[in-house]
């Protein structure tokens, strides 16, 4: 096996978190006299492919307001401690320094002014190289083994030794970009647990074959998606566009709700999904509104409330109503059926599109096993864990990238030597 040499720091994974760690480590090392030999390893021919496909090829770099309320997985307090160490303003300044200006769009999403995800990736790669990091790819890492106060990092193309390692391998989402979950196995081999279930998040949902919404492919409408347990307890609520597709449902509100459906199903727990197609209106006033328009058909009534014609008519027929039949002809139970279809439509979710279509992974190494001031393992000194490998997953809208930048920079600065932790289990800031 080819010997690739010795390094002060090896970063496994050249995605968002890994490149952020490389830039931070190189810059901090130059300032503080820390490590000068930094290598970034990636198994892909072209690293950073997940960055390229994100945001429809535009890369939603972050959001203008990010806090722990946008995330799931580990405790909110633990997530907050990491986010506060590298916030949105730091991200904006980082990319400005790399030559990429970010612009805010409606809803708070921040994109590169060029609208090109490739500009984001190229800036990160150039920034890592300018900070002194060497990029080796394709260099798949199969194992990381602690040995004599250092780590041996090995794969089919060779092995190397490093004083410190940053695991930035991602989770299992979008495996075509290189995220196959092997990093979680490496973390397990080094003594870590993996909080689960590990499931797709930000993933489209599948509806039962023959469901009428599958015939409305291409229709998108603002809505509220509610996930409830078998007992009726509300597990999650998400608002935003819902997109009907030939397989089921997608769109921001569905993607945000999907992780809760996936977790429940993986645990063998029943849950239900309901859609309120008119979230801006109070359901309590609907019957009075219907009675106030006795000569109007339910289809027109729903169209005037803001729904697309095909969706309005489909909801009427689902409720057992002819869209053009005047409301004064409707019995009370029919009016209530219309109200239920429009504001609390139960949809038969039978699954999701899996990791191949998921934007992130729910589940991972719990933050309770990581020192939050350095992202260093409590169990294996010298090992840092960042990005999607952690048990942290956020809403759609740039939040997961912000976690990548924050955790990567915290780890990179620490791994440079100046902020490095010294102890094993039990040392450092509490994650609880």
C-alpha positions as a LaTeX table, in Angstrom:
\begin{tabular}{lrrr}
\hline
Residue & $x$ (\AA) & $y$ (\AA) & $z$ (\AA) \\
\hline
Unk1 & 0.00 & 0.00 & 0.00 \\
Unk2 & 1.40 & 3.39 & $-1.03$ \\
Unk3 & 2.52 & 5.62 & 1.83 \\
Unk4 & 1.11 & 9.12 & 1.29 \\
Unk5 & 3.20 & 10.65 & 4.06 \\
Unk6 & 2.69 & 12.28 & 7.45 \\
Unk7 & 0.49 & 15.26 & 8.19 \\
Unk8 & $-0.48$ & 17.39 & 11.13 \\
Unk9 & $-4.14$ & 17.26 & 10.14 \\
Unk10 & $-6.13$ & 15.01 & 7.81 \\
Unk11 & $-9.65$ & 16.07 & 6.86 \\
Unk12 & $-11.76$ & 13.23 & 5.50 \\
Unk13 & $-14.32$ & 14.69 & 3.11 \\
Unk14 & $-14.10$ & 17.73 & 0.83 \\
Unk15 & $-17.69$ & 18.87 & 1.15 \\
Unk16 & $-18.97$ & 22.00 & 2.83 \\
Unk17 & $-17.90$ & 21.15 & 6.38 \\
Unk18 & $-14.57$ & 19.64 & 5.35 \\
Unk19 & $-13.52$ & 22.60 & 3.20 \\
Unk20 & $-14.60$ & 25.01 & 5.94 \\
Unk21 & $-12.44$ & 23.09 & 8.39 \\
Unk22 & $-9.47$ & 23.19 & 6.00 \\
Unk23 & $-9.73$ & 26.95 & 5.53 \\
Unk24 & $-10.09$ & 27.56 & 9.26 \\
Unk25 & $-7.24$ & 25.24 & 10.21 \\
Unk26 & $-4.86$ & 26.68 & 7.64 \\
Unk27 & $-5.59$ & 30.28 & 8.53 \\
Unk28 & $-5.44$ & 29.70 & 12.27 \\
Unk29 & $-2.30$ & 27.66 & 11.94 \\
Unk30 & $-0.60$ & 30.45 & 9.99 \\
Unk31 & $-1.51$ & 32.95 & 12.71 \\
Unk32 & $-0.64$ & 30.82 & 15.72 \\
Unk33 & 2.21 & 28.67 & 14.48 \\
Unk34 & $-0.03$ & 25.60 & 14.39 \\
Unk35 & 0.06 & 22.74 & 11.88 \\
Unk36 & 1.38 & 23.47 & 8.42 \\
Unk37 & 0.77 & 20.07 & 6.88 \\
Unk38 & $-2.95$ & 19.77 & 6.15 \\
Unk39 & $-4.45$ & 17.28 & 3.73 \\
Unk40 & $-8.06$ & 17.00 & 2.57 \\
Unk41 & $-9.10$ & 13.58 & 1.27 \\
Unk42 & $-12.14$ & 12.86 & $-0.85$ \\
Unk43 & $-13.23$ & 9.72 & $-2.65$ \\
Unk44 & $-14.84$ & 11.51 & $-5.60$ \\
Unk45 & $-13.15$ & 12.39 & $-8.87$ \\
Unk46 & $-14.59$ & 15.88 & $-8.41$ \\
Unk47 & $-15.15$ & 16.87 & $-4.77$ \\
Unk48 & $-18.01$ & 19.06 & $-3.59$ \\
Unk49 & $-20.72$ & 17.63 & $-5.85$ \\
Unk50 & $-23.40$ & 18.07 & $-3.19$ \\
Unk51 & $-22.63$ & 21.80 & $-3.18$ \\
Unk52 & $-23.07$ & 21.88 & $-6.94$ \\
Unk53 & $-26.51$ & 20.27 & $-6.92$ \\
Unk54 & $-27.87$ & 22.15 & $-3.91$ \\
Unk55 & $-30.48$ & 24.85 & $-4.30$ \\
Unk56 & $-31.25$ & 23.82 & $-7.85$ \\
Unk57 & $-27.65$ & 24.48 & $-8.87$ \\
Unk58 & $-27.58$ & 27.86 & $-7.12$ \\
Unk59 & $-26.47$ & 26.79 & $-3.60$ \\
Unk60 & $-28.51$ & 28.25 & $-0.75$ \\
Unk61 & $-25.43$ & 29.14 & 1.32 \\
Unk62 & $-27.24$ & 30.11 & 4.52 \\
Unk63 & $-30.28$ & 31.91 & 5.93 \\
Unk64 & $-30.39$ & 35.42 & 7.32 \\
Unk65 & $-31.61$ & 34.17 & 10.72 \\
Unk66 & $-30.32$ & 30.85 & 12.04 \\
Unk67 & $-30.81$ & 29.47 & 15.52 \\
Unk68 & $-31.28$ & 26.12 & 17.17 \\
Unk69 & $-35.05$ & 26.15 & 16.62 \\
Unk70 & $-34.45$ & 25.26 & 12.96 \\
Unk71 & $-32.76$ & 21.95 & 13.81 \\
Unk72 & $-33.55$ & 18.47 & 15.10 \\
Unk73 & $-31.51$ & 15.61 & 16.50 \\
Unk74 & $-29.20$ & 16.53 & 19.36 \\
Unk75 & $-30.35$ & 18.89 & 22.10 \\
Unk76 & $-31.15$ & 22.49 & 21.12 \\
Unk77 & $-28.76$ & 23.77 & 23.78 \\
Unk78 & $-25.86$ & 21.81 & 22.26 \\
Unk79 & $-26.66$ & 22.96 & 18.72 \\
Unk80 & $-26.92$ & 26.57 & 19.90 \\
Unk81 & $-23.42$ & 26.48 & 21.43 \\
Unk82 & $-21.87$ & 25.52 & 18.10 \\
Unk83 & $-23.92$ & 27.94 & 15.98 \\
Unk84 & $-22.95$ & 30.84 & 18.24 \\
Unk85 & $-19.27$ & 30.20 & 17.62 \\
Unk86 & $-19.62$ & 30.86 & 13.90 \\
Unk87 & $-22.78$ & 32.70 & 12.94 \\
Unk88 & $-24.43$ & 33.96 & 9.78 \\
Unk89 & $-22.39$ & 37.19 & 9.81 \\
Unk90 & $-19.22$ & 35.08 & 9.93 \\
Unk91 & $-20.44$ & 33.07 & 6.94 \\
Unk92 & $-21.19$ & 36.21 & 4.93 \\
Unk93 & $-17.75$ & 37.60 & 5.78 \\
Unk94 & $-16.08$ & 34.29 & 4.91 \\
Unk95 & $-17.55$ & 34.19 & 1.42 \\
Unk96 & $-16.99$ & 37.88 & 0.83 \\
Unk97 & $-13.34$ & 37.27 & 1.63 \\
Unk98 & $-13.35$ & 34.42 & $-0.86$ \\
Unk99 & $-14.81$ & 36.70 & $-3.53$ \\
Unk100 & $-18.43$ & 35.50 & $-3.34$ \\
Unk101 & $-21.05$ & 38.08 & $-2.42$ \\
Unk102 & $-24.27$ & 36.71 & $-0.97$ \\
Unk103 & $-27.67$ & 38.21 & $-1.66$ \\
Unk104 & $-30.87$ & 37.78 & 0.33 \\
Unk105 & $-34.00$ & 36.56 & $-1.38$ \\
Unk106 & $-37.59$ & 36.63 & $-0.16$ \\
Unk107 & $-37.96$ & 34.38 & 2.84 \\
Unk108 & $-34.43$ & 35.02 & 4.08 \\
Unk109 & $-32.40$ & 32.61 & 1.94 \\
Unk110 & $-28.89$ & 33.76 & 1.01 \\
Unk111 & $-27.51$ & 32.78 & $-2.39$ \\
Unk112 & $-24.37$ & 33.77 & $-4.30$ \\
Unk113 & $-25.04$ & 36.93 & $-6.29$ \\
Unk114 & $-23.99$ & 35.07 & $-9.44$ \\
Unk115 & $-26.65$ & 32.42 & $-8.87$ \\
Unk116 & $-24.02$ & 29.74 & $-9.51$ \\
Unk117 & $-23.26$ & 26.98 & $-7.03$ \\
Unk118 & $-20.01$ & 26.36 & $-8.90$ \\
Unk119 & $-18.75$ & 29.77 & $-7.78$ \\
Unk120 & $-19.28$ & 28.71 & $-4.16$ \\
Unk121 & $-17.41$ & 25.44 & $-4.61$ \\
Unk122 & $-14.53$ & 26.96 & $-6.55$ \\
Unk123 & $-14.13$ & 29.68 & $-3.93$ \\
Unk124 & $-13.99$ & 27.10 & $-1.14$ \\
Unk125 & $-11.47$ & 24.94 & $-2.99$ \\
Unk126 & $-9.29$ & 27.95 & $-3.76$ \\
Unk127 & $-9.61$ & 29.13 & $-0.16$ \\
Unk128 & $-8.50$ & 25.75 & 1.18 \\
Unk129 & $-5.49$ & 25.68 & $-1.12$ \\
Unk130 & $-4.60$ & 29.28 & $-0.26$ \\
Unk131 & $-4.72$ & 28.35 & 3.42 \\
Unk132 & $-2.08$ & 25.70 & 2.76 \\
Unk133 & $-4.18$ & 22.55 & 2.48 \\
Unk134 & $-3.33$ & 19.79 & 0.01 \\
Unk135 & $-6.33$ & 18.15 & $-1.70$ \\
Unk136 & $-6.03$ & 14.48 & $-2.63$ \\
Unk137 & $-8.81$ & 13.01 & $-4.74$ \\
Unk138 & $-10.00$ & 10.49 & $-5.60$ \\
Unk139 & $-8.74$ & 9.09 & $-2.30$ \\
Unk140 & $-11.41$ & 7.01 & $-0.62$ \\
Unk141 & $-10.87$ & 6.45 & 3.09 \\
Unk142 & $-11.89$ & 2.99 & 4.29 \\
Unk143 & $-10.50$ & 3.19 & 7.82 \\
Unk144 & $-9.15$ & 5.56 & 10.45 \\
Unk145 & $-7.23$ & 3.78 & 13.21 \\
Unk146 & $-5.72$ & 5.34 & 16.32 \\
Unk147 & $-2.06$ & 4.34 & 16.55 \\
Unk148 & 0.74 & 5.55 & 18.82 \\
Unk149 & $-0.71$ & 8.95 & 19.57 \\
Unk150 & $-1.75$ & 9.59 & 15.98 \\
Unk151 & $-4.12$ & 8.19 & 13.36 \\
Unk152 & $-3.51$ & 5.95 & 10.38 \\
Unk153 & $-5.88$ & 6.89 & 7.55 \\
Unk154 & $-6.09$ & 4.25 & 4.86 \\
Unk155 & $-7.88$ & 3.39 & 1.64 \\
Unk156 & $-7.34$ & 1.60 & $-1.66$ \\
Unk157 & $-4.95$ & 4.28 & $-2.93$ \\
Unk158 & $-2.69$ & 4.35 & 0.09 \\
Unk159 & $-2.37$ & 5.37 & 3.70 \\
Unk160 & $-1.04$ & 8.27 & 5.70 \\
Unk161 & $-0.47$ & 9.27 & 9.31 \\
Unk162 & $-1.93$ & 12.38 & 10.90 \\
Unk163 & $-1.73$ & 13.85 & 14.36 \\
Unk164 & $-5.37$ & 14.91 & 14.14 \\
Unk165 & $-8.33$ & 13.94 & 11.98 \\
Unk166 & $-11.53$ & 15.77 & 11.08 \\
Unk167 & $-14.31$ & 13.44 & 9.96 \\
Unk168 & $-16.42$ & 15.39 & 7.45 \\
Unk169 & $-17.75$ & 12.50 & 5.43 \\
Unk170 & $-21.42$ & 13.51 & 5.40 \\
Unk171 & $-24.31$ & 11.13 & 6.03 \\
Unk172 & $-26.17$ & 8.97 & 3.52 \\
Unk173 & $-28.11$ & 11.58 & 1.54 \\
Unk174 & $-27.52$ & 11.88 & $-2.20$ \\
Unk175 & $-25.11$ & 8.93 & $-2.38$ \\
Unk176 & $-24.35$ & 9.74 & $-6.02$ \\
Unk177 & $-22.34$ & 12.70 & $-4.67$ \\
Unk178 & $-20.20$ & 10.41 & $-2.52$ \\
Unk179 & $-22.14$ & 10.30 & 0.76 \\
Unk180 & $-22.54$ & 6.58 & 1.35 \\
Unk181 & $-22.61$ & 6.55 & 5.16 \\
Unk182 & $-19.20$ & 4.92 & 5.56 \\
Unk183 & $-18.10$ & 7.79 & 7.79 \\
Unk184 & $-20.62$ & 6.64 & 10.39 \\
Unk185 & $-18.96$ & 3.20 & 10.36 \\
Unk186 & $-15.57$ & 4.84 & 10.84 \\
Unk187 & $-16.96$ & 6.81 & 13.79 \\
Unk188 & $-18.36$ & 3.59 & 15.30 \\
Unk189 & $-15.01$ & 1.84 & 14.88 \\
Unk190 & $-13.40$ & 4.69 & 16.82 \\
Unk191 & $-15.80$ & 4.20 & 19.72 \\
Unk192 & $-18.71$ & 6.48 & 18.93 \\
Unk193 & $-22.38$ & 5.63 & 18.94 \\
Unk194 & $-24.83$ & 6.65 & 16.25 \\
Unk195 & $-28.14$ & 8.10 & 17.38 \\
Unk196 & $-31.02$ & 6.87 & 15.34 \\
Unk197 & $-32.92$ & 5.91 & 13.54 \\
Unk198 & $-30.73$ & 7.09 & 10.67 \\
Unk199 & $-33.26$ & 8.06 & 8.00 \\
Unk200 & $-33.68$ & 10.40 & 5.04 \\
Unk201 & $-34.66$ & 13.98 & 5.83 \\
Unk202 & $-35.78$ & 16.77 & 3.52 \\
Unk203 & $-37.10$ & 14.04 & 1.24 \\
Unk204 & $-40.22$ & 13.85 & $-0.98$ \\
Unk205 & $-43.05$ & 11.62 & 0.27 \\
Unk206 & $-44.81$ & 8.84 & $-1.61$ \\
Unk207 & $-48.58$ & 8.58 & $-1.74$ \\
Unk208 & $-50.57$ & 5.41 & $-2.23$ \\
Unk209 & $-51.07$ & 4.47 & $-5.89$ \\
Unk210 & $-54.22$ & 5.95 & $-7.38$ \\
Unk211 & $-54.47$ & 8.85 & $-4.95$ \\
Unk212 & $-56.02$ & 11.84 & $-6.67$ \\
Unk213 & $-53.17$ & 14.23 & $-5.76$ \\
Unk214 & $-50.82$ & 12.17 & $-7.93$ \\
Unk215 & $-52.95$ & 13.18 & $-10.90$ \\
Unk216 & $-52.23$ & 16.86 & $-10.17$ \\
Unk217 & $-48.48$ & 16.67 & $-10.90$ \\
Unk218 & $-46.96$ & 20.11 & $-11.31$ \\
Unk219 & $-49.45$ & 22.00 & $-9.14$ \\
Unk220 & $-47.86$ & 23.91 & $-6.25$ \\
Unk221 & $-49.80$ & 25.74 & $-3.57$ \\
Unk222 & $-49.02$ & 27.38 & $-0.21$ \\
Unk223 & $-50.13$ & 25.02 & 2.54 \\
Unk224 & $-49.61$ & 23.78 & 6.07 \\
Unk225 & $-48.49$ & 20.18 & 6.61 \\
Unk226 & $-49.23$ & 18.56 & 9.96 \\
Unk227 & $-47.78$ & 15.25 & 11.18 \\
Unk228 & $-49.64$ & 13.57 & 14.04 \\
Unk229 & $-49.01$ & 10.46 & 16.10 \\
Unk230 & $-51.51$ & 7.62 & 16.30 \\
Unk231 & $-52.92$ & 9.24 & 19.45 \\
Unk232 & $-53.43$ & 12.54 & 17.63 \\
Unk233 & $-50.48$ & 14.33 & 19.22 \\
Unk234 & $-48.98$ & 16.88 & 16.85 \\
Unk235 & $-45.41$ & 15.82 & 15.99 \\
Unk236 & $-44.59$ & 18.59 & 13.53 \\
Unk237 & $-46.06$ & 21.48 & 11.58 \\
Unk238 & $-44.48$ & 22.98 & 8.47 \\
Unk239 & $-45.68$ & 25.79 & 6.24 \\
Unk240 & $-44.73$ & 26.67 & 2.69 \\
Unk241 & $-45.39$ & 25.50 & $-0.86$ \\
Unk242 & $-46.60$ & 21.93 & $-1.37$ \\
Unk243 & $-45.91$ & 20.43 & $-4.79$ \\
Unk244 & $-48.02$ & 17.60 & $-6.19$ \\
Unk245 & $-45.98$ & 15.10 & $-8.17$ \\
Unk246 & $-46.55$ & 11.90 & $-10.14$ \\
Unk247 & $-45.28$ & 9.90 & $-7.12$ \\
Unk248 & $-46.79$ & 11.95 & $-4.29$ \\
Unk249 & $-45.74$ & 15.18 & $-2.59$ \\
Unk250 & $-42.74$ & 17.46 & $-2.50$ \\
Unk251 & $-42.09$ & 21.16 & $-1.92$ \\
Unk252 & $-40.59$ & 22.94 & 1.11 \\
Unk253 & $-43.41$ & 22.22 & 3.59 \\
Unk254 & $-43.41$ & 18.52 & 2.75 \\
Unk255 & $-39.62$ & 18.29 & 2.90 \\
Unk256 & $-39.53$ & 19.94 & 6.31 \\
Unk257 & $-42.17$ & 17.55 & 7.64 \\
Unk258 & $-40.65$ & 14.45 & 6.06 \\
Unk259 & $-38.03$ & 13.65 & 8.72 \\
Unk260 & $-40.76$ & 13.25 & 11.33 \\
Unk261 & $-42.63$ & 10.81 & 9.09 \\
Unk262 & $-39.44$ & 8.87 & 8.35 \\
Unk263 & $-38.46$ & 8.64 & 12.04 \\
Unk264 & $-41.92$ & 7.43 & 13.06 \\
Unk265 & $-42.04$ & 4.82 & 10.31 \\
Unk266 & $-38.52$ & 3.58 & 11.13 \\
Unk267 & $-39.59$ & 3.10 & 14.75 \\
Unk268 & $-42.67$ & 1.19 & 13.67 \\
Unk269 & $-44.95$ & 3.92 & 14.98 \\
Unk270 & $-48.10$ & 4.97 & 13.18 \\
Unk271 & $-48.46$ & 8.58 & 12.13 \\
Unk272 & $-50.75$ & 10.57 & 9.89 \\
Unk273 & $-50.10$ & 13.47 & 7.54 \\
Unk274 & $-52.70$ & 16.16 & 6.85 \\
Unk275 & $-52.63$ & 19.20 & 4.58 \\
Unk276 & $-54.34$ & 22.53 & 5.16 \\
Unk277 & $-54.50$ & 24.05 & 1.68 \\
Unk278 & $-55.71$ & 27.40 & 3.05 \\
Unk279 & $-53.38$ & 28.10 & 5.98 \\
Unk280 & $-53.91$ & 31.85 & 5.94 \\
Unk281 & $-57.59$ & 31.50 & 6.85 \\
Unk282 & $-59.13$ & 30.40 & 10.13 \\
Unk283 & $-61.12$ & 27.19 & 9.78 \\
Unk284 & $-63.62$ & 28.37 & 12.39 \\
Unk285 & $-65.02$ & 30.99 & 10.00 \\
Unk286 & $-65.28$ & 28.74 & 6.98 \\
Unk287 & $-68.85$ & 27.56 & 7.37 \\
Unk288 & $-70.08$ & 31.13 & 7.77 \\
Unk289 & $-68.16$ & 32.09 & 4.62 \\
Unk290 & $-69.79$ & 29.23 & 2.72 \\
Unk291 & $-73.27$ & 30.20 & 3.88 \\
Unk292 & $-72.60$ & 33.79 & 2.86 \\
Unk293 & $-72.17$ & 32.68 & $-0.78$ \\
Unk294 & $-75.20$ & 30.40 & $-1.31$ \\
Unk295 & $-75.28$ & 30.72 & $-5.08$ \\
Unk296 & $-71.59$ & 29.99 & $-5.62$ \\
Unk297 & $-70.34$ & 26.48 & $-6.36$ \\
Unk298 & $-67.64$ & 24.98 & $-4.10$ \\
Unk299 & $-65.13$ & 24.91 & $-6.94$ \\
Unk300 & $-65.42$ & 28.65 & $-7.50$ \\
Unk301 & $-65.43$ & 29.21 & $-3.75$ \\
Unk302 & $-62.05$ & 27.46 & $-3.38$ \\
Unk303 & $-60.63$ & 29.19 & $-6.45$ \\
Unk304 & $-61.56$ & 32.57 & $-4.99$ \\
Unk305 & $-59.84$ & 31.51 & $-1.79$ \\
Unk306 & $-56.61$ & 31.11 & $-3.77$ \\
Unk307 & $-56.45$ & 27.53 & $-5.02$ \\
Unk308 & $-55.59$ & 26.51 & $-8.56$ \\
Unk309 & $-58.62$ & 25.38 & $-10.58$ \\
Unk310 & $-57.50$ & 21.76 & $-10.94$ \\
Unk311 & $-56.73$ & 21.48 & $-7.24$ \\
Unk312 & $-60.02$ & 23.15 & $-6.23$ \\
Unk313 & $-62.06$ & 20.82 & $-8.41$ \\
Unk314 & $-60.14$ & 17.75 & $-7.25$ \\
Unk315 & $-60.76$ & 18.63 & $-3.60$ \\
Unk316 & $-64.48$ & 19.09 & $-4.32$ \\
Unk317 & $-64.73$ & 15.69 & $-5.94$ \\
Unk318 & $-62.74$ & 14.11 & $-3.12$ \\
Unk319 & $-65.37$ & 15.54 & $-0.76$ \\
Unk320 & $-68.11$ & 14.00 & $-2.92$ \\
Unk321 & $-69.24$ & 17.35 & $-4.38$ \\
Unk322 & $-69.82$ & 18.57 & $-7.90$ \\
Unk323 & $-67.63$ & 21.70 & $-8.21$ \\
Unk324 & $-70.34$ & 23.79 & $-9.88$ \\
Unk325 & $-73.27$ & 22.82 & $-7.69$ \\
Unk326 & $-74.54$ & 25.88 & $-5.74$ \\
Unk327 & $-73.71$ & 25.88 & $-2.04$ \\
Unk328 & $-77.30$ & 26.35 & $-0.96$ \\
Unk329 & $-77.92$ & 22.81 & $-2.23$ \\
Unk330 & $-75.31$ & 21.38 & 0.13 \\
Unk331 & $-76.33$ & 19.65 & 3.34 \\
Unk332 & $-74.36$ & 20.43 & 6.45 \\
Unk333 & $-72.39$ & 17.18 & 6.32 \\
Unk334 & $-71.35$ & 17.99 & 2.72 \\
Unk335 & $-70.17$ & 21.46 & 3.75 \\
Unk336 & $-68.13$ & 19.87 & 6.51 \\
Unk337 & $-66.68$ & 17.37 & 4.04 \\
Unk338 & $-65.57$ & 20.29 & 1.85 \\
Unk339 & $-64.04$ & 22.01 & 4.87 \\
Unk340 & $-62.14$ & 18.85 & 5.82 \\
Unk341 & $-60.80$ & 18.38 & 2.28 \\
Unk342 & $-59.63$ & 21.98 & 2.07 \\
Unk343 & $-58.17$ & 22.43 & 5.55 \\
Unk344 & $-57.40$ & 18.98 & 6.99 \\
Unk345 & $-56.90$ & 16.59 & 4.09 \\
Unk346 & $-55.51$ & 13.28 & 5.35 \\
Unk347 & $-53.06$ & 11.91 & 2.79 \\
Unk348 & $-52.02$ & 8.23 & 2.73 \\
Unk349 & $-48.21$ & 8.43 & 2.91 \\
Unk350 & $-46.70$ & 5.03 & 2.14 \\
Unk351 & $-43.02$ & 5.97 & 2.28 \\
Unk352 & $-40.44$ & 8.39 & 0.93 \\
Unk353 & $-38.03$ & 8.54 & $-2.00$ \\
Unk354 & $-35.10$ & 7.44 & 0.13 \\
Unk355 & $-31.57$ & 8.68 & 0.55 \\
Unk356 & $-31.10$ & 8.98 & $-3.21$ \\
Unk357 & $-33.47$ & 11.97 & $-3.18$ \\
Unk358 & $-32.94$ & 13.24 & 0.39 \\
Unk359 & $-31.11$ & 16.50 & 0.95 \\
Unk360 & $-29.82$ & 15.56 & 4.41 \\
Unk361 & $-29.61$ & 12.68 & 6.89 \\
Unk362 & $-31.44$ & 12.53 & 10.21 \\
Unk363 & $-29.43$ & 10.75 & 12.88 \\
Unk364 & $-25.68$ & 10.52 & 13.43 \\
Unk365 & $-23.06$ & 10.91 & 16.12 \\
Unk366 & $-24.73$ & 12.61 & 19.12 \\
Unk367 & $-23.31$ & 15.95 & 20.21 \\
Unk368 & $-23.18$ & 14.61 & 23.77 \\
Unk369 & $-20.09$ & 12.67 & 22.62 \\
Unk370 & $-18.40$ & 15.79 & 21.21 \\
Unk371 & $-16.76$ & 18.77 & 22.92 \\
Unk372 & $-18.75$ & 21.69 & 21.62 \\
Unk373 & $-15.98$ & 24.26 & 21.91 \\
Unk374 & $-13.75$ & 22.27 & 19.56 \\
Unk375 & $-15.95$ & 19.59 & 17.92 \\
Unk376 & $-13.39$ & 17.14 & 19.29 \\
Unk377 & $-14.44$ & 13.67 & 20.30 \\
Unk378 & $-14.82$ & 13.09 & 24.03 \\
Unk379 & $-13.94$ & 9.46 & 23.41 \\
Unk380 & $-11.00$ & 9.74 & 21.04 \\
Unk381 & $-8.69$ & 12.76 & 21.56 \\
Unk382 & $-7.48$ & 14.25 & 18.31 \\
Unk383 & $-10.60$ & 13.24 & 16.39 \\
Unk384 & $-13.09$ & 15.95 & 15.36 \\
Unk385 & $-16.55$ & 15.32 & 13.87 \\
Unk386 & $-18.39$ & 17.90 & 11.78 \\
Unk387 & $-21.26$ & 18.48 & 9.41 \\
Unk388 & $-23.83$ & 15.86 & 8.50 \\
Unk389 & $-22.06$ & 13.04 & 10.34 \\
Unk390 & $-23.38$ & 14.65 & 13.54 \\
Unk391 & $-26.89$ & 14.04 & 14.83 \\
Unk392 & $-28.09$ & 17.43 & 13.58 \\
Unk393 & $-30.46$ & 18.08 & 10.68 \\
Unk394 & $-32.14$ & 21.36 & 9.85 \\
Unk395 & $-35.02$ & 22.78 & 7.90 \\
Unk396 & $-34.79$ & 23.55 & 4.22 \\
Unk397 & $-33.47$ & 27.03 & 3.41 \\
Unk398 & $-29.70$ & 27.11 & 4.04 \\
Unk399 & $-29.79$ & 25.92 & 7.64 \\
Unk400 & $-27.87$ & 22.70 & 7.03 \\
Unk401 & $-25.13$ & 24.56 & 5.20 \\
Unk402 & $-24.86$ & 26.97 & 8.14 \\
Unk403 & $-24.35$ & 23.97 & 10.43 \\
Unk404 & $-21.61$ & 22.75 & 8.07 \\
Unk405 & $-19.80$ & 26.10 & 8.05 \\
Unk406 & $-20.13$ & 26.52 & 11.82 \\
Unk407 & $-19.08$ & 23.02 & 12.88 \\
Unk408 & $-16.31$ & 22.96 & 10.26 \\
Unk409 & $-14.82$ & 26.26 & 11.35 \\
Unk410 & $-15.02$ & 25.40 & 15.05 \\
Unk411 & $-13.20$ & 22.12 & 14.40 \\
Unk412 & $-10.67$ & 23.63 & 12.03 \\
Unk413 & $-9.66$ & 26.39 & 14.40 \\
Unk414 & $-9.31$ & 23.88 & 17.22 \\
Unk415 & $-7.37$ & 21.37 & 15.16 \\
Unk416 & $-4.90$ & 24.10 & 14.26 \\
Unk417 & $-3.43$ & 23.71 & 17.74 \\
Unk418 & $-4.35$ & 26.96 & 19.44 \\
Unk419 & $-7.80$ & 25.87 & 20.62 \\
Unk420 & $-7.19$ & 22.14 & 20.69 \\
Unk421 & $-8.67$ & 20.18 & 23.55 \\
Unk422 & $-6.43$ & 17.99 & 25.67 \\
Unk423 & $-8.60$ & 15.37 & 27.24 \\
Unk424 & $-10.64$ & 12.32 & 26.52 \\
Unk425 & $-14.03$ & 11.45 & 27.92 \\
Unk426 & $-15.52$ & 13.86 & 30.38 \\
Unk427 & $-13.35$ & 16.86 & 29.50 \\
Unk428 & $-14.59$ & 20.14 & 27.99 \\
Unk429 & $-17.91$ & 21.87 & 27.63 \\
Unk430 & $-21.01$ & 19.84 & 28.38 \\
Unk431 & $-23.29$ & 18.93 & 25.54 \\
Unk432 & $-26.22$ & 18.37 & 27.87 \\
\hline
\end{tabular}
